[in-house]
Structure formats: C-alpha cells, structure tokens
C-alpha cells in the first residue's frame, strides 16, 4: 500500500521543495478525467500532470501536437474536480505559447481561471524564456520540461534519447539553471542519460521529475495508461507495468457480452 504522508493535506509547490530538501522522492502520474484522477489522488501521488499526452491516449493521435487549448482545459477541469490532495499541473499545448509571450500569458491564464489547476508546464529552454518570465510575472507557477520534448518531435525526427552528445548535454544543463533562475518551481527531464539527470538534480535546488531519465531525479512520472497496462503497444525500456488492465478489461467485457447474448444478464435478482 501507499506510504504517502497523511499529514500533507494539500500538496503545493512548496511541499515539493520540502520533499527534495529532505531527500524524499516525489511520485507523479498523468490523469485526464474525473474518475481516474480520483483514484490517482487517493493513492497518494503528490503531483498529477494533465499531460498533452491526452492527445495520444485519450484521442488516439500519433503525436501530442493536435490537442488544443480548449481540450486541455476540458481535461484539466475534469481532473481538478476530483483532486483533494495532489498538485495539479497542466501542459500548455503546442501552439499556445511558442508564438509570443502575450499569447503564452493568455493561454496560461485561461488554464488557471477556467480549470482551477495549480500550475502549468512548458517544454523548452532559452527559446521560450520570455514566455515563461511573463507567465511567472502574472503569478502563475511554471514547471519546465527539458530533454525529449514531444511537441518538437518533427524537429528532432525521433523519440530517441536526447542529450547524449556533449553540446546538447551542456545546453540542457544551461537551460536547467536558467529555468531555475527565472523562477520555475520544478523541472521534468525526459529520456536523457541517467548520469546527466543525476548531475542536473544535484546542481539544482528545485525538484526534478524524471521519465526515462534514470533513478536519480527527485521524482518520477509515468503516463497512467502505460503503467496500468491499458495501452499495450507502447513498450519503452523505462516503462514498468504495474497492472495488466487491458487483459482484465477485455475479459470482463467479453464475459458481459456472453452473459447478454445467453440472457444470463440481468437475472431475477438484478431486475425490479
């Protein structure tokens, strides 16, 4: 069972900082709807990310690019209604902040006002510094995201491990320090070498959350559909499946279909 601290009534950005300071790992998962978010929150996860991965797992798109700001707000609103304890962070989707800082601020404010979420997450470093600074100046907490940045998939052309080369690793370290310096409260590190994650996590005062980035980040995050085994096609090395819900759901639904076909459901005790 969960070993989360029951004394924490509501996780805040300050809570995450305290967890890092005392060497306690941070658990994070994605959620996109009310029912799933309620379970994730009850299990003791500290951070729930309403990820633009909803584009893949909820809408069936090949990439995260198609999901819109309105759709992200819809998912975030559903999650916030369910959550009593975890910090809810929402991805700013592709196209909602890269253009200019004014558009970025409008997008972030819409998410905060309309969904009731607690923070936003943005992919990138120096190239989006102005947008992050403007959002932070409005009082909106921002989480950074470096390494593999799925919104830039067509630029990279691959989902392979990032920052293996010295130049890219140096840029990532510089960007990480910049994000901390301008006021980001935390940083996702995705699919980078474990040694680089360790270095960044040790150098930064703010917490790092890894995905495919080794054991030395200050916390870990997975996509809920992947770790529960609902999505069977995605099999990266970093994914640990904690359940096989695809098989369990398939068997249960098949059983239901059989019972309906044979007139076994509903029986006398299930009728009025």
Number of C-alpha atoms within 10 A of each C-alpha: 5 8 8 13 9 9 6 13 10 13 17 18 19 10 15 24 20 14 15 19 14 8 10 13 19 23 19 26 21 27 27 26 20 17 14 16 27 19 14 21 23 14 14 19 22 25 26 26 27 30 24 29 24 23 20 16 19 13 12 11 14 11 18 22 19 17 20 17 19 14 15 23 24 16 21 28 21 22 28 24 16 18 21 15 20 25 24 27 24 30 25 26 26 20 17 18 22 18 12 13 19 13 15 23 22 13 21 27 17 15 26 20 11 13 20 17 21 20 23 25 25 27 24 22 21 14 11 18 15 16 20 30 18 15 22 17 13 11 10 19 21 26 26 24 24 23 26 24 19 19 19 17 14 11 9 13 8 12 13 11 14 20 20 13 8 9 9 13 17 13 16 23 21 14 20 28 18 15 28 18 13 14 17 23 21 25 27 27 29 22 22 23 18 15 13 21 26 17 13 21 24 15 12 17 16 25 28 30 26 29 22 21 24 19 14 20 26 27 23 22 22 20 20 23 21 23 19 17 20 20 17 15 8 11 12 9 7 12 14 13 18 11 14 15 18 14 13 13 12 12 12 11 12 12 12 14 13 13 14 12 10 9 10 11 14 10 9 8 6 7 7 4
